[in-house]
Amino acid sequence: MSNKEKRFFRWFSFLLVGFLITVLVLNLSFTNTPVPKEESHTQKFQRDYSIYSLEMPDTLYFAGERVPVDYFDVREDLDRELLVNTYWQSHTLLLIKRANRYLPVIDSILEANDVPEDFKYVPLIESELTNAVSPAGAVGIWQFLRGTARDYGLKVNSQVDERYHVEKATEAACRFFKESYEKFGSWTLAAASFNFGRSALNRQLERQEAESFYNLILNQETARYIYRILALKLILDDPAQYGFNIRAEDLYYPIPSYEVEVDTTVEDFAKFARAHSINYKYLKILNPWLRENYLKNPHGKTYHIKIPRDGQRDYRRIMEANIDSL
């Protein structure tokens, strides 16, 4: 082998050994580097999702009457309802949206009848501001039973059921609350009696020798009743504080309407609606107290039927009409 060949062989061997050492070192480096472990579903959940307890108010009133939030049992009962209504988001969000349509009407009637403003939250608890029908037969946003409705001046028959009439049912509720206040001397007890009944509540007050709602042991529904009202009062007074972010276009608005007087028989409300440039469905949405598609009206009683202004059904026009009226 010539000297030239020997030098080439040594040079090639040196390169080969260097290459092999480099490969070995890199291989060891990659082998010893820990492979990052994929984050588990549970870890992602714990990192990204948080649930907070809620701050309790130091002072709280219902209809001007102090709620003893310093009592541990009162505090815990209120805390329960605040948590339920804050974290049952879809339910409470719907209530906030509906409240924008109905509470201004209810509030104005309460004020006219000298009933405290806080009673506007009662129908949110009773019916979620829908024309609900309970298993016991209570009807409408105020959930009047047939007999009680008639006692307070509401017309209830197969063709007309004024328990579904927001304004008239609210007037009837005002009469009930004022009578209860006269009896119990407390607006809080007056509200509880709307759910429990005056006689039943009076029996428990006497039996337990109590004078305050907050010192009574009652069935679960009535025991929770005032706290549910208070929880929604707190949330609706300041939705953002409880995590509800709502834009003006998200709310449900009152439908601008005018009233048509009817004191005769109406043979067909579908034709009646068409004559006023709307359809039967829209007529019934505005007048759910009309229970049939006709009205016999043999005694010529005067009814006031709501008709939407300009046949408005477009939500943007309804929203703008309400905003412009502010």
BELHU-V779530 format. One record per pair of residues at least 24 apart in sequence whose C-alpha atoms are under 8 Angstrom apart, sorted by the first residue. I is the first residue (numbers start at 1). J is the second residue. D is the distance in Angstrom with one decimal. If there is no record, write none. Layout:
i: <I:I>
j: <J:J>
d: <D:D>
This chain:
i: <53:54:54:54:62:62:62:62:63:63:63:63:63:63:64:65:65:68:74:77:77:78:78:78:78:81:81:81:81:82:82:82:85:85:86:86:86:93:95:95:95:96:96:97:97:97:98:98:98:98:99:99:100:100:100:100:101:101:101:102:102:105:106:106:106:109:109:109:110:110:110:113:113:115:115:115:118:119:121:121:121:122:122:124:125:125:125:131:139:139:140:140:141:142:142:142:152:158:158:159:159:159:159:159:160:160:160:160:161:161:161:162:163:164:164:165:165:165:188:188:189:191:192:192:192:195:195:196:249:249:253:253:253:254:254:255:255:255:256:256:256:256:256:256:257:257:257:257:258:258:258:258:259:259:259:259:260:260:260:260:261:261:261:261:262:262:262:262:262:263:263:263:263:263:264:264:264:264:264:264:265:265:265:265:265:265:266:266:266:266:267:267:267:267:268:268:268:269:269:276:277:278:283>
j: <83:79:82:83:118:187:188:230:116:117:118:119:187:188:116:187:188:214:214:224:227:227:228:230:231:224:227:228:231:228:231:232:231:232:235:242:243:244:124:128:129:236:251:250:251:252:129:251:252:253:129:252:251:252:253:254:252:253:254:129:254:167:166:167:170:167:170:171:170:171:174:171:174:174:177:178:233:191:229:232:233:191:229:229:225:228:229:164:163:164:164:165:166:169:170:173:176:291:292:290:291:292:294:295:289:290:291:292:289:290:291:289:289:288:289:287:288:289:213:226:213:226:222:225:226:222:225:222:316:319:318:319:322:318:322:308:312:318:308:309:312:318:321:322:306:307:308:309:306:307:308:309:304:305:306:307:304:305:306:307:302:303:304:305:301:302:303:304:305:297:300:301:302:303:296:297:298:300:301:302:294:295:296:297:298:300:294:295:296:297:293:294:295:296:293:294:295:293:294:307:311:311:307>
d: <7.7:7.7:7.7:7.2:6.4:7.9:6.8:7.2:5.4:6.9:5.5:7.5:6.4:7.3:8.0:7.5:7.4:7.8:7.1:7.3:6.7:5.2:7.5:7.6:6.8:7.9:6.3:5.5:5.8:7.7:5.0:7.6:7.2:7.3:7.7:6.3:7.8:7.2:7.0:6.4:7.3:6.5:7.7:7.0:4.5:5.2:6.8:7.2:5.6:7.9:7.4:7.8:6.4:6.0:6.1:7.7:5.6:4.6:4.6:7.6:7.1:7.4:7.8:7.1:6.5:7.5:7.0:6.8:7.7:7.8:6.6:7.9:6.6:6.5:7.5:7.1:7.5:7.6:5.9:7.1:6.6:7.8:6.3:7.9:7.7:6.9:6.6:6.4:6.1:7.1:4.7:7.7:7.2:6.8:7.3:7.3:7.5:6.5:7.3:6.1:4.8:5.2:7.5:6.4:5.7:5.1:5.5:7.7:4.9:6.7:6.7:5.3:7.0:5.8:4.7:7.2:6.9:5.4:6.8:7.4:5.9:7.4:6.5:6.8:6.8:6.4:7.7:6.2:8.0:7.2:6.8:6.0:6.9:7.6:7.3:6.7:7.8:6.2:5.8:5.7:7.7:7.0:7.4:7.7:6.1:5.3:4.0:4.7:5.6:5.4:6.4:6.4:5.6:5.3:4.5:6.0:5.5:5.1:6.4:7.1:6.4:5.7:4.7:6.4:8.0:5.5:5.2:6.3:7.3:7.3:4.9:5.3:4.3:6.3:7.6:6.1:7.6:5.5:7.6:7.9:7.8:5.5:4.7:5.3:7.2:7.8:5.4:4.9:6.4:8.0:7.8:5.0:6.5:7.4:5.7:4.9:7.9:5.0:5.7:7.5:6.3:5.9:6.9>
